[in-house]
Amino acid sequence: MSRVSNLITLLLLLLFGVVWSMDQGAYLQRLLIELDQYNYLLGDFRNVYYPAAQAFASGARPVEGFFYSPFFLMLVVPFARLPYEQAALVWGLGQLIIGVIFFRFCLSLGGQSMRLVWLRALVVLISMPVLSCLRWGQVSILLALLAAAVVTSLEQGRVVLAAACTALLISLKYYGAMFVPLFAFRRAWRAMVLALALVLVFLVLLPIVALGPATVMLWYAAALDGLALAQSTWISEHINSQYLVHVLGRVGGAMFLSPGPKFCVALLGVFVALVCYRCAATKARQTSRSDMLESFCLISLATPFIVSTSWPHYFVYLPICQIVVLDKLSKLEHARSPYLLAFGLGLSIAFSAWPICLLLGGWQRYNGAGLLLLSNLVLLGLFLFWEELSVERK
């Protein structure tokens, strides 16, 4: 990490401290509240994680909305021993620490000139998904860091660490399995077997040892039933969903709501995801860190095309992808391409920026229009354009 990055991090932490001390964080809390539903912070921790931990501690059945693994539950259960105010404070502090780590990671990507580092800082600070994750008390920033650790470890040949990070990623949220093909792309077969074995340990063996087989089966069954019910009812109609099928259903109206068109759109999403994986495979077979980061970006950008629970905080990978494009753009030598690419990057950053959410009049219009999906689509187009450029050069 360069001195410039350290200085920027320190200055922003000081600024945060000053703003917070002026009104005990009231302004920042009002800002975060305006960016989504509910008039309080840490909504998922308050409504799902903490009640689930309490339910388990008291021997009650799983709470509605807890779709996670018993392993995740084991990590959250200690919070049930604290009063909610204390538990929320500890969880919130953890969110801030992980956020600072994520911020510093983003600053470290690419060249370390003052201009580029400040631009990276701006991209992260105005990111709607990052603020959404912090607002809800979600774990998406941690998942993005784990996924980045997977690709970095594979690039460095530290396959055991890559396997462990992959297993932890999947055990926290199942869609982390999207990154398992990276091992096949790198032909790291033993590491992939190790990752899957660790997944088995985290998701089955450890919970059975700690909780007992009956409890594990109860929580898995409840999570699967709850998720199936949610998928068939409110998730598809929720205005926050950025899944391709759901966004087109909202924007396109009746034309995309019947079963036939919805199925065709879902197939289109799968096709786009396969294109992402094909390009990611090409990048992952290279040896440089930049190529591995691009493979991370391409796999991440497949998310809203195949993951039906694509909430705004899932898109915390967008600033990483935008910074990777920014770094590539700063090195581009073509005479006419940079202007078009810079415009596309600017659009992607704008679509994923919380100030745009406020300018549009609130989170209902912003999320309803699927602007995070649009930001994702523009970025994917930029990466595919670069793929074509690299083919032409060869």
C-alpha positions as YAML, in Angstrom:
chain: A
units: angstrom
residues:
- id: 1
  name: MET
  ca: [0.00, 0.00, 0.00]
- id: 2
  name: SER
  ca: [1.48, 3.35, -1.07]
- id: 3
  name: ARG
  ca: [1.84, 6.43, 1.10]
- id: 4
  name: VAL
  ca: [-0.81, 8.14, -1.02]
- id: 5
  name: SER
  ca: [-3.35, 5.42, -0.19]
- id: 6
  name: ASN
  ca: [-2.48, 5.56, 3.50]
- id: 7
  name: LEU
  ca: [-2.84, 9.36, 3.50]
- id: 8
  name: ILE
  ca: [-6.23, 9.24, 1.75]
- id: 9
  name: THR
  ca: [-7.51, 6.58, 4.15]
- id: 10
  name: LEU
  ca: [-6.35, 8.61, 7.16]
- id: 11
  name: LEU
  ca: [-7.89, 11.85, 5.83]
- id: 12
  name: LEU
  ca: [-11.24, 10.19, 5.14]
- id: 13
  name: LEU
  ca: [-11.31, 8.53, 8.57]
- id: 14
  name: LEU
  ca: [-10.63, 11.92, 10.15]
- id: 15
  name: LEU
  ca: [-13.37, 13.49, 8.04]
- id: 16
  name: PHE
  ca: [-15.78, 10.74, 9.06]
- id: 17
  name: GLY
  ca: [-14.89, 11.34, 12.70]
- id: 18
  name: VAL
  ca: [-15.47, 15.09, 12.40]
- id: 19
  name: VAL
  ca: [-18.83, 14.69, 10.62]
- id: 20
  name: TRP
  ca: [-19.93, 12.08, 13.13]
- id: 21
  name: SER
  ca: [-18.92, 14.18, 16.14]
- id: 22
  name: MET
  ca: [-20.84, 17.23, 14.90]
- id: 23
  name: ASP
  ca: [-24.25, 15.60, 15.42]
- id: 24
  name: GLN
  ca: [-23.43, 12.12, 16.80]
- id: 25
  name: GLY
  ca: [-23.83, 10.62, 13.34]
- id: 26
  name: ALA
  ca: [-27.42, 11.83, 12.86]
- id: 27
  name: TYR
  ca: [-26.76, 13.19, 9.35]
- id: 28
  name: LEU
  ca: [-25.02, 10.02, 8.18]
- id: 29
  name: GLN
  ca: [-27.81, 7.90, 9.62]
- id: 30
  name: ARG
  ca: [-30.47, 10.01, 7.84]
- id: 31
  name: LEU
  ca: [-28.56, 9.67, 4.58]
- id: 32
  name: LEU
  ca: [-28.33, 5.88, 4.88]
- id: 33
  name: ILE
  ca: [-32.00, 5.61, 5.83]
- id: 34
  name: GLU
  ca: [-33.04, 7.56, 2.71]
- id: 35
  name: LEU
  ca: [-31.27, 5.03, 0.50]
- id: 36
  name: ASP
  ca: [-33.65, 2.13, 1.18]
- id: 37
  name: GLN
  ca: [-36.75, 0.94, 3.02]
- id: 38
  name: TYR
  ca: [-37.15, 0.94, 6.82]
- id: 39
  name: ASN
  ca: [-36.27, 3.93, 8.97]
- id: 40
  name: TYR
  ca: [-33.50, 2.20, 10.90]
- id: 41
  name: LEU
  ca: [-30.04, 0.80, 10.19]
- id: 42
  name: LEU
  ca: [-28.71, -2.78, 10.19]
- id: 43
  name: GLY
  ca: [-32.09, -4.05, 8.99]
- id: 44
  name: ASP
  ca: [-31.01, -7.59, 8.13]
- id: 45
  name: PHE
  ca: [-29.11, -7.96, 11.39]
- id: 46
  name: ARG
  ca: [-32.09, -6.65, 13.34]
- id: 47
  name: ASN
  ca: [-34.82, -8.57, 11.49]
- id: 48
  name: VAL
  ca: [-33.05, -11.80, 10.52]
- id: 49
  name: TYR
  ca: [-29.61, -12.54, 11.98]
- id: 50
  name: TYR
  ca: [-30.20, -11.51, 15.59]
- id: 51
  name: PRO
  ca: [-33.69, -13.12, 15.86]
- id: 52
  name: ALA
  ca: [-32.30, -16.30, 14.26]
- id: 53
  name: ALA
  ca: [-29.52, -16.41, 16.86]
- id: 54
  name: GLN
  ca: [-32.07, -15.89, 19.65]
- id: 55
  name: ALA
  ca: [-34.37, -18.55, 18.24]
- id: 56
  name: PHE
  ca: [-31.58, -21.08, 18.14]
- id: 57
  name: ALA
  ca: [-30.38, -20.21, 21.64]
- id: 58
  name: SER
  ca: [-33.91, -20.71, 23.03]
- id: 59
  name: GLY
  ca: [-34.56, -23.90, 21.05]
- id: 60
  name: ALA
  ca: [-37.26, -22.31, 18.89]
- id: 61
  name: ARG
  ca: [-37.83, -22.99, 15.20]
- id: 62
  name: PRO
  ca: [-35.94, -20.95, 12.56]
- id: 63
  name: VAL
  ca: [-37.23, -17.44, 11.94]
- id: 64
  name: GLU
  ca: [-38.76, -16.31, 8.67]
- id: 65
  name: GLY
  ca: [-36.21, -14.93, 6.23]
- id: 66
  name: PHE
  ca: [-33.20, -16.91, 7.49]
- id: 67
  name: PHE
  ca: [-32.06, -18.65, 4.30]
- id: 68
  name: TYR
  ca: [-28.49, -19.26, 5.40]
- id: 69
  name: SER
  ca: [-26.52, -22.31, 6.47]
- id: 70
  name: PRO
  ca: [-26.18, -23.64, 10.04]
- id: 71
  name: PHE
  ca: [-22.49, -22.68, 9.75]
- id: 72
  name: PHE
  ca: [-23.53, -19.05, 9.27]
- id: 73
  name: LEU
  ca: [-25.86, -19.48, 12.23]
- id: 74
  name: MET
  ca: [-22.98, -20.73, 14.39]
- id: 75
  name: LEU
  ca: [-21.08, -17.51, 13.67]
- id: 76
  name: VAL
  ca: [-24.07, -15.34, 14.58]
- id: 77
  name: VAL
  ca: [-25.22, -17.22, 17.71]
- id: 78
  name: PRO
  ca: [-22.74, -15.49, 20.09]
- id: 79
  name: PHE
  ca: [-24.55, -12.19, 19.42]
- id: 80
  name: ALA
  ca: [-27.69, -13.65, 21.02]
- id: 81
  name: ARG
  ca: [-25.93, -13.53, 24.37]
- id: 82
  name: LEU
  ca: [-25.84, -9.71, 24.19]
- id: 83
  name: PRO
  ca: [-28.69, -7.21, 24.45]
- id: 84
  name: TYR
  ca: [-29.68, -6.01, 21.00]
- id: 85
  name: GLU
  ca: [-28.12, -2.54, 21.43]
- id: 86
  name: GLN
  ca: [-24.73, -4.04, 22.32]
- id: 87
  name: ALA
  ca: [-24.95, -6.72, 19.64]
- id: 88
  name: ALA
  ca: [-25.83, -4.11, 17.00]
- id: 89
  name: LEU
  ca: [-22.93, -1.92, 18.12]
- id: 90
  name: VAL
  ca: [-20.43, -4.79, 17.80]
- id: 91
  name: TRP
  ca: [-21.91, -5.86, 14.44]
- id: 92
  name: GLY
  ca: [-21.83, -2.27, 13.18]
- id: 93
  name: LEU
  ca: [-18.20, -1.81, 14.23]
- id: 94
  name: GLY
  ca: [-17.35, -5.02, 12.42]
- id: 95
  name: GLN
  ca: [-19.07, -3.64, 9.33]
- id: 96
  name: LEU
  ca: [-16.97, -0.46, 9.49]
- id: 97
  name: ILE
  ca: [-13.71, -2.41, 9.93]
- id: 98
  name: ILE
  ca: [-14.48, -4.65, 6.95]
- id: 99
  name: GLY
  ca: [-15.50, -1.55, 4.99]
- id: 100
  name: VAL
  ca: [-12.14, 0.12, 5.67]
- id: 101
  name: ILE
  ca: [-10.31, -3.06, 4.58]
- id: 102
  name: PHE
  ca: [-12.38, -3.12, 1.39]
- id: 103
  name: PHE
  ca: [-11.65, 0.56, 0.79]
- id: 104
  name: ARG
  ca: [-7.91, 0.06, 1.16]
- id: 105
  name: PHE
  ca: [-8.02, -2.99, -1.10]
- id: 106
  name: CYS
  ca: [-9.73, -0.93, -3.81]
- id: 107
  name: LEU
  ca: [-7.13, 1.82, -3.46]
- id: 108
  name: SER
  ca: [-4.34, -0.73, -3.98]
- id: 109
  name: LEU
  ca: [-5.58, -1.86, -7.41]
- id: 110
  name: GLY
  ca: [-3.34, -0.67, -10.25]
- id: 111
  name: GLY
  ca: [-0.99, 2.29, -10.43]
- id: 112
  name: GLN
  ca: [-0.43, 4.48, -7.38]
- id: 113
  name: SER
  ca: [-0.41, 7.97, -8.86]
- id: 114
  name: MET
  ca: [-2.19, 10.59, -6.77]
- id: 115
  name: ARG
  ca: [-4.85, 11.19, -9.43]
- id: 116
  name: LEU
  ca: [-5.72, 7.50, -9.87]
- id: 117
  name: VAL
  ca: [-5.86, 6.79, -6.13]
- id: 118
  name: TRP
  ca: [-8.20, 9.74, -5.53]
- id: 119
  name: LEU
  ca: [-10.42, 8.58, -8.40]
- id: 120
  name: ARG
  ca: [-10.56, 5.08, -6.88]
- id: 121
  name: ALA
  ca: [-11.50, 6.58, -3.52]
- id: 122
  name: LEU
  ca: [-14.32, 8.52, -5.16]
- id: 123
  name: VAL
  ca: [-15.63, 5.42, -6.96]
- id: 124
  name: VAL
  ca: [-15.89, 3.52, -3.66]
- id: 125
  name: LEU
  ca: [-17.29, 6.41, -1.61]
- id: 126
  name: ILE
  ca: [-20.20, 7.09, -3.98]
- id: 127
  name: SER
  ca: [-21.00, 3.40, -4.52]
- id: 128
  name: MET
  ca: [-24.65, 2.63, -3.77]
- id: 129
  name: PRO
  ca: [-24.03, -1.12, -3.21]
- id: 130
  name: VAL
  ca: [-21.30, -0.45, -0.64]
- id: 131
  name: LEU
  ca: [-23.54, 1.91, 1.36]
- id: 132
  name: SER
  ca: [-26.46, -0.49, 0.96]
- id: 133
  name: CYS
  ca: [-24.39, -3.31, 2.43]
- id: 134
  name: LEU
  ca: [-23.34, -1.18, 5.40]
- id: 135
  name: ARG
  ca: [-26.90, 0.08, 5.85]
- id: 136
  name: TRP
  ca: [-28.43, -3.41, 5.98]
- id: 137
  name: GLY
  ca: [-25.63, -4.90, 8.08]
- id: 138
  name: GLN
  ca: [-25.03, -7.45, 5.33]
- id: 139
  name: VAL
  ca: [-21.94, -9.54, 4.58]
- id: 140
  name: SER
  ca: [-21.54, -8.80, 0.86]
- id: 141
  name: ILE
  ca: [-18.39, -6.69, 1.34]
- id: 142
  name: LEU
  ca: [-16.81, -9.59, 3.23]
- id: 143
  name: LEU
  ca: [-17.85, -11.96, 0.41]
- id: 144
  name: ALA
  ca: [-16.25, -9.69, -2.21]
- id: 145
  name: LEU
  ca: [-13.00, -9.64, -0.20]
- id: 146
  name: LEU
  ca: [-13.06, -13.43, 0.10]
- id: 147
  name: ALA
  ca: [-13.67, -13.82, -3.65]
- id: 148
  name: ALA
  ca: [-10.79, -11.43, -4.36]
- id: 149
  name: ALA
  ca: [-8.63, -13.44, -1.97]
- id: 150
  name: VAL
  ca: [-9.48, -16.59, -3.95]
- id: 151
  name: VAL
  ca: [-8.26, -15.16, -7.27]
- id: 152
  name: THR
  ca: [-5.21, -13.51, -5.67]
- id: 153
  name: SER
  ca: [-4.22, -16.73, -3.89]
- id: 154
  name: LEU
  ca: [-4.61, -18.77, -7.07]
- id: 155
  name: GLU
  ca: [-2.47, -16.29, -8.98]
- id: 156
  name: GLN
  ca: [0.23, -16.55, -6.28]
- id: 157
  name: GLY
  ca: [0.07, -20.35, -6.20]
- id: 158
  name: ARG
  ca: [-1.28, -20.44, -2.63]
- id: 159
  name: VAL
  ca: [-3.89, -23.04, -3.46]
- id: 160
  name: VAL
  ca: [-4.65, -24.13, 0.11]
- id: 161
  name: LEU
  ca: [-5.55, -20.56, 1.07]
- id: 162
  name: ALA
  ca: [-7.63, -20.25, -2.11]
- id: 163
  name: ALA
  ca: [-9.50, -23.44, -1.22]
- id: 164
  name: ALA
  ca: [-10.14, -22.26, 2.35]
- id: 165
  name: CYS
  ca: [-11.42, -18.86, 1.19]
- id: 166
  name: THR
  ca: [-13.69, -20.54, -1.37]
- id: 167
  name: ALA
  ca: [-15.15, -22.87, 1.25]
- id: 168
  name: LEU
  ca: [-15.79, -19.98, 3.63]
- id: 169
  name: LEU
  ca: [-17.33, -17.94, 0.80]
- id: 170
  name: ILE
  ca: [-19.79, -20.71, -0.10]
- id: 171
  name: SER
  ca: [-20.57, -21.49, 3.53]
- id: 172
  name: LEU
  ca: [-21.59, -17.88, 4.20]
- id: 173
  name: LYS
  ca: [-23.74, -17.57, 1.07]
- id: 174
  name: TYR
  ca: [-24.32, -20.35, -1.39]
- id: 175
  name: TYR
  ca: [-23.94, -18.25, -4.54]
- id: 176
  name: GLY
  ca: [-20.24, -18.02, -3.68]
- id: 177
  name: ALA
  ca: [-20.06, -21.32, -5.59]
- id: 178
  name: MET
  ca: [-19.89, -19.14, -8.71]
- id: 179
  name: PHE
  ca: [-16.12, -18.94, -8.14]
- id: 180
  name: VAL
  ca: [-15.45, -22.71, -8.00]
- id: 181
  name: PRO
  ca: [-14.88, -22.91, -11.81]
- id: 182
  name: LEU
  ca: [-11.78, -20.73, -11.33]
- id: 183
  name: PHE
  ca: [-9.96, -23.81, -10.06]
- id: 184
  name: ALA
  ca: [-10.87, -25.68, -13.25]
- id: 185
  name: PHE
  ca: [-9.78, -22.71, -15.37]
- id: 186
  name: ARG
  ca: [-6.40, -22.79, -13.60]
- id: 187
  name: ARG
  ca: [-6.33, -26.62, -13.74]
- id: 188
  name: ALA
  ca: [-5.89, -26.65, -9.96]
- id: 189
  name: TRP
  ca: [-7.83, -29.89, -9.57]
- id: 190
  name: ARG
  ca: [-6.45, -30.90, -6.18]
- id: 191
  name: ALA
  ca: [-7.20, -27.47, -4.78]
- id: 192
  name: MET
  ca: [-10.76, -27.70, -6.12]
- id: 193
  name: VAL
  ca: [-11.23, -31.06, -4.41]
- id: 194
  name: LEU
  ca: [-9.84, -29.57, -1.20]
- id: 195
  name: ALA
  ca: [-12.24, -26.59, -1.49]
- id: 196
  name: LEU
  ca: [-15.24, -28.88, -1.94]
- id: 197
  name: ALA
  ca: [-14.09, -31.06, 0.95]
- id: 198
  name: LEU
  ca: [-13.85, -27.99, 3.18]
- id: 199
  name: VAL
  ca: [-17.33, -26.95, 2.07]
- id: 200
  name: LEU
  ca: [-18.55, -30.35, 3.28]
- id: 201
  name: VAL
  ca: [-16.78, -29.80, 6.59]
- id: 202
  name: PHE
  ca: [-18.19, -26.29, 7.07]
- id: 203
  name: LEU
  ca: [-21.73, -27.00, 5.91]
- id: 204
  name: VAL
  ca: [-22.24, -30.52, 7.29]
- id: 205
  name: LEU
  ca: [-19.63, -31.95, 9.64]
- id: 206
  name: LEU
  ca: [-18.96, -28.93, 11.87]
- id: 207
  name: PRO
  ca: [-22.65, -28.10, 12.35]
- id: 208
  name: ILE
  ca: [-23.50, -31.73, 13.15]
- id: 209
  name: VAL
  ca: [-20.72, -31.91, 15.73]
- id: 210
  name: ALA
  ca: [-21.69, -28.57, 17.29]
- id: 211
  name: LEU
  ca: [-25.48, -28.66, 16.96]
- id: 212
  name: GLY
  ca: [-26.47, -32.26, 16.40]
- id: 213
  name: PRO
  ca: [-27.89, -33.88, 13.23]
- id: 214
  name: ALA
  ca: [-31.56, -33.21, 14.10]
- id: 215
  name: THR
  ca: [-31.00, -29.48, 14.56]
- id: 216
  name: VAL
  ca: [-28.95, -29.23, 11.37]
- id: 217
  name: MET
  ca: [-31.65, -31.02, 9.35]
- id: 218
  name: LEU
  ca: [-34.35, -28.78, 10.89]
- id: 219
  name: TRP
  ca: [-32.56, -25.55, 9.96]
- id: 220
  name: TYR
  ca: [-31.65, -26.70, 6.45]
- id: 221
  name: ALA
  ca: [-35.24, -27.81, 5.79]
- id: 222
  name: ALA
  ca: [-36.63, -24.54, 7.14]
- id: 223
  name: ALA
  ca: [-34.18, -22.47, 5.08]
- id: 224
  name: LEU
  ca: [-34.97, -24.34, 1.86]
- id: 225
  name: ASP
  ca: [-38.74, -24.16, 2.44]
- id: 226
  name: GLY
  ca: [-38.54, -20.47, 3.30]
- id: 227
  name: LEU
  ca: [-36.44, -19.68, 0.24]
- id: 228
  name: ALA
  ca: [-38.76, -21.63, -2.07]
- id: 229
  name: LEU
  ca: [-41.77, -19.77, -0.66]
- id: 230
  name: ALA
  ca: [-40.02, -16.40, -0.95]
- id: 231
  name: GLN
  ca: [-38.97, -17.11, -4.55]
- id: 232
  name: SER
  ca: [-42.54, -17.92, -5.53]
- id: 233
  name: THR
  ca: [-44.07, -14.91, -3.78]
- id: 234
  name: TRP
  ca: [-42.42, -11.65, -2.75]
- id: 235
  name: ILE
  ca: [-38.87, -11.85, -4.17]
- id: 236
  name: SER
  ca: [-40.00, -11.74, -7.80]
- id: 237
  name: GLU
  ca: [-42.20, -8.71, -7.04]
- id: 238
  name: HIS
  ca: [-39.80, -6.81, -4.79]
- id: 239
  name: ILE
  ca: [-38.74, -3.47, -6.24]
- id: 240
  name: ASN
  ca: [-35.17, -3.88, -4.96]
- id: 241
  name: SER
  ca: [-34.40, -7.03, -6.96]
- id: 242
  name: GLN
  ca: [-31.88, -6.42, -9.75]
- id: 243
  name: TYR
  ca: [-32.16, -9.90, -11.28]
- id: 244
  name: LEU
  ca: [-32.56, -9.58, -15.05]
- id: 245
  name: VAL
  ca: [-35.92, -11.39, -15.15]
- id: 246
  name: HIS
  ca: [-37.36, -9.28, -12.33]
- id: 247
  name: VAL
  ca: [-36.15, -5.94, -13.73]
- id: 248
  name: LEU
  ca: [-37.57, -6.63, -17.19]
- id: 249
  name: GLY
  ca: [-40.81, -7.73, -15.55]
- id: 250
  name: ARG
  ca: [-41.03, -4.33, -13.83]
- id: 251
  name: VAL
  ca: [-39.87, -2.16, -16.72]
- id: 252
  name: GLY
  ca: [-41.38, -4.11, -19.59]
- id: 253
  name: GLY
  ca: [-44.70, -4.79, -17.95]
- id: 254
  name: ALA
  ca: [-47.11, -7.51, -19.03]
- id: 255
  name: MET
  ca: [-44.97, -8.52, -22.01]
- id: 256
  name: PHE
  ca: [-42.34, -10.02, -19.67]
- id: 257
  name: LEU
  ca: [-44.62, -11.29, -16.89]
- id: 258
  name: SER
  ca: [-46.10, -14.38, -18.55]
- id: 259
  name: PRO
  ca: [-44.27, -17.72, -18.13]
- id: 260
  name: GLY
  ca: [-43.02, -17.98, -21.73]
- id: 261
  name: PRO
  ca: [-41.22, -14.62, -21.95]
- id: 262
  name: LYS
  ca: [-39.89, -15.00, -18.39]
- id: 263
  name: PHE
  ca: [-38.37, -18.36, -19.34]
- id: 264
  name: CYS
  ca: [-36.79, -16.86, -22.46]
- id: 265
  name: VAL
  ca: [-35.31, -13.99, -20.45]
- id: 266
  name: ALA
  ca: [-33.95, -16.46, -17.90]
- id: 267
  name: LEU
  ca: [-32.32, -18.42, -20.75]
- id: 268
  name: LEU
  ca: [-30.84, -15.18, -22.08]
- id: 269
  name: GLY
  ca: [-29.39, -14.53, -18.63]
- id: 270
  name: VAL
  ca: [-27.80, -17.98, -18.56]
- id: 271
  name: PHE
  ca: [-26.31, -17.35, -22.01]
- id: 272
  name: VAL
  ca: [-24.82, -14.03, -20.88]
- id: 273
  name: ALA
  ca: [-23.40, -15.74, -17.78]
- id: 274
  name: LEU
  ca: [-21.80, -18.43, -19.97]
- id: 275
  name: VAL
  ca: [-20.16, -15.69, -22.05]
- id: 276
  name: CYS
  ca: [-18.81, -14.20, -18.83]
- id: 277
  name: TYR
  ca: [-17.38, -17.55, -17.78]
- id: 278
  name: ARG
  ca: [-15.85, -18.18, -21.20]
- id: 279
  name: CYS
  ca: [-13.99, -14.86, -21.05]
- id: 280
  name: ALA
  ca: [-13.08, -15.45, -17.40]
- id: 281
  name: ALA
  ca: [-11.56, -18.80, -18.33]
- id: 282
  name: THR
  ca: [-9.33, -17.11, -20.92]
- id: 283
  name: LYS
  ca: [-8.14, -14.55, -18.38]
- id: 284
  name: ALA
  ca: [-7.67, -17.07, -15.57]
- id: 285
  name: ARG
  ca: [-5.23, -19.11, -17.65]
- id: 286
  name: GLN
  ca: [-2.87, -16.13, -17.78]
- id: 287
  name: THR
  ca: [-0.23, -15.51, -15.13]
- id: 288
  name: SER
  ca: [-0.57, -11.82, -14.27]
- id: 289
  name: ARG
  ca: [-2.50, -10.35, -11.35]
- id: 290
  name: SER
  ca: [-4.42, -8.05, -13.67]
- id: 291
  name: ASP
  ca: [-5.70, -11.00, -15.72]
- id: 292
  name: MET
  ca: [-6.84, -12.80, -12.56]
- id: 293
  name: LEU
  ca: [-8.60, -9.66, -11.37]
- id: 294
  name: GLU
  ca: [-10.39, -9.47, -14.70]
- id: 295
  name: SER
  ca: [-11.53, -13.06, -14.29]
- id: 296
  name: PHE
  ca: [-12.91, -12.07, -10.86]
- id: 297
  name: CYS
  ca: [-14.74, -9.17, -12.49]
- id: 298
  name: LEU
  ca: [-16.21, -11.25, -15.30]
- id: 299
  name: ILE
  ca: [-17.53, -13.92, -12.93]
- id: 300
  name: SER
  ca: [-18.93, -11.28, -10.56]
- id: 301
  name: LEU
  ca: [-20.66, -9.48, -13.44]
- id: 302
  name: ALA
  ca: [-22.56, -12.70, -14.20]
- id: 303
  name: THR
  ca: [-24.40, -12.39, -10.85]
- id: 304
  name: PRO
  ca: [-27.63, -10.56, -11.86]
- id: 305
  name: PHE
  ca: [-28.12, -12.90, -14.81]
- id: 306
  name: ILE
  ca: [-28.27, -16.14, -12.79]
- id: 307
  name: VAL
  ca: [-28.79, -15.24, -9.11]
- id: 308
  name: SER
  ca: [-32.47, -14.47, -8.55]
- id: 309
  name: THR
  ca: [-31.85, -12.83, -5.16]
- id: 310
  name: SER
  ca: [-29.70, -10.06, -6.63]
- id: 311
  name: TRP
  ca: [-30.28, -7.34, -4.05]
- id: 312
  name: PRO
  ca: [-28.44, -3.98, -4.34]
- id: 313
  name: HIS
  ca: [-25.80, -4.94, -1.77]
- id: 314
  name: TYR
  ca: [-24.82, -7.96, -3.91]
- id: 315
  name: PHE
  ca: [-23.25, -5.47, -6.34]
- id: 316
  name: VAL
  ca: [-20.38, -4.43, -4.03]
- id: 317
  name: TYR
  ca: [-18.07, -5.88, -6.68]
- id: 318
  name: LEU
  ca: [-18.97, -3.01, -9.03]
- id: 319
  name: PRO
  ca: [-16.41, -0.52, -7.63]
- id: 320
  name: ILE
  ca: [-13.69, -3.17, -7.95]
- id: 321
  name: CYS
  ca: [-14.65, -3.79, -11.59]
- id: 322
  name: GLN
  ca: [-14.90, -0.06, -12.27]
- id: 323
  name: ILE
  ca: [-11.44, 0.51, -10.81]
- id: 324
  name: VAL
  ca: [-10.01, -2.32, -12.93]
- id: 325
  name: VAL
  ca: [-11.50, -0.65, -16.03]
- id: 326
  name: LEU
  ca: [-10.16, 2.72, -14.87]
- id: 327
  name: ASP
  ca: [-6.66, 1.26, -14.58]
- id: 328
  name: LYS
  ca: [-6.92, -0.34, -18.04]
- id: 329
  name: LEU
  ca: [-8.18, 2.93, -19.47]
- id: 330
  name: SER
  ca: [-5.23, 4.85, -18.03]
- id: 331
  name: LYS
  ca: [-2.88, 2.52, -19.95]
- id: 332
  name: LEU
  ca: [-4.79, 2.45, -23.25]
- id: 333
  name: GLU
  ca: [-2.83, 3.72, -26.21]
- id: 334
  name: HIS
  ca: [-5.53, 3.79, -28.92]
- id: 335
  name: ALA
  ca: [-6.32, 7.25, -30.23]
- id: 336
  name: ARG
  ca: [-10.12, 7.10, -30.48]
- id: 337
  name: SER
  ca: [-11.16, 4.31, -28.12]
- id: 338
  name: PRO
  ca: [-10.47, 6.01, -24.75]
- id: 339
  name: TYR
  ca: [-13.25, 8.59, -25.15]
- id: 340
  name: LEU
  ca: [-15.96, 5.99, -25.80]
- id: 341
  name: LEU
  ca: [-14.62, 3.74, -23.04]
- id: 342
  name: ALA
  ca: [-14.35, 6.62, -20.58]
- id: 343
  name: PHE
  ca: [-17.95, 7.55, -21.36]
- id: 344
  name: GLY
  ca: [-19.06, 3.97, -20.71]
- id: 345
  name: LEU
  ca: [-17.12, 3.85, -17.44]
- id: 346
  name: GLY
  ca: [-18.65, 7.17, -16.39]
- id: 347
  name: LEU
  ca: [-22.13, 5.82, -17.11]
- id: 348
  name: SER
  ca: [-21.49, 2.69, -15.05]
- id: 349
  name: ILE
  ca: [-20.18, 4.73, -12.11]
- id: 350
  name: ALA
  ca: [-23.13, 7.14, -12.33]
- id: 351
  name: PHE
  ca: [-25.72, 4.35, -12.49]
- id: 352
  name: SER
  ca: [-24.24, 2.77, -9.34]
- id: 353
  name: ALA
  ca: [-23.84, 6.03, -7.36]
- id: 354
  name: TRP
  ca: [-26.01, 6.87, -4.36]
- id: 355
  name: PRO
  ca: [-26.16, 10.61, -5.26]
- id: 356
  name: ILE
  ca: [-28.07, 9.57, -8.41]
- id: 357
  name: CYS
  ca: [-30.48, 7.66, -6.17]
- id: 358
  name: LEU
  ca: [-31.16, 10.86, -4.23]
- id: 359
  name: LEU
  ca: [-31.48, 12.94, -7.42]
- id: 360
  name: LEU
  ca: [-34.07, 10.53, -8.81]
- id: 361
  name: GLY
  ca: [-36.21, 11.04, -5.73]
- id: 362
  name: GLY
  ca: [-35.42, 7.98, -3.66]
- id: 363
  name: TRP
  ca: [-34.68, 4.29, -3.65]
- id: 364
  name: GLN
  ca: [-38.03, 3.20, -5.13]
- id: 365
  name: ARG
  ca: [-37.38, 4.91, -8.47]
- id: 366
  name: TYR
  ca: [-33.69, 4.06, -8.45]
- id: 367
  name: ASN
  ca: [-34.04, 0.35, -7.72]
- id: 368
  name: GLY
  ca: [-37.27, 0.06, -9.66]
- id: 369
  name: ALA
  ca: [-35.52, 1.21, -12.84]
- id: 370
  name: GLY
  ca: [-32.81, -1.43, -12.39]
- id: 371
  name: LEU
  ca: [-29.93, 1.07, -12.54]
- id: 372
  name: LEU
  ca: [-27.51, -1.32, -10.82]
- id: 373
  name: LEU
  ca: [-28.28, -3.92, -13.47]
- id: 374
  name: LEU
  ca: [-27.63, -1.24, -16.11]
- id: 375
  name: SER
  ca: [-24.32, -0.35, -14.45]
- id: 376
  name: ASN
  ca: [-23.44, -4.04, -14.49]
- id: 377
  name: LEU
  ca: [-24.39, -4.35, -18.18]
- id: 378
  name: VAL
  ca: [-22.30, -1.35, -19.22]
- id: 379
  name: LEU
  ca: [-19.26, -2.71, -17.37]
- id: 380
  name: LEU
  ca: [-19.70, -6.12, -18.93]
- id: 381
  name: GLY
  ca: [-19.82, -4.47, -22.36]
- id: 382
  name: LEU
  ca: [-16.53, -2.70, -21.61]
- id: 383
  name: PHE
  ca: [-14.82, -5.94, -20.60]
- id: 384
  name: LEU
  ca: [-16.10, -7.73, -23.71]
- id: 385
  name: PHE
  ca: [-14.92, -4.81, -25.85]
- id: 386
  name: TRP
  ca: [-11.43, -5.16, -24.38]
- id: 387
  name: GLU
  ca: [-11.55, -8.88, -25.06]
- id: 388
  name: GLU
  ca: [-12.19, -8.09, -28.72]
- id: 389
  name: LEU
  ca: [-9.32, -5.58, -28.72]
- id: 390
  name: SER
  ca: [-6.93, -8.19, -27.32]
- id: 391
  name: VAL
  ca: [-8.04, -10.69, -30.01]
- id: 392
  name: GLU
  ca: [-7.47, -8.09, -32.77]
- id: 393
  name: ARG
  ca: [-3.95, -7.35, -31.47]
- id: 394
  name: LYS
  ca: [-3.07, -11.03, -31.67]
...
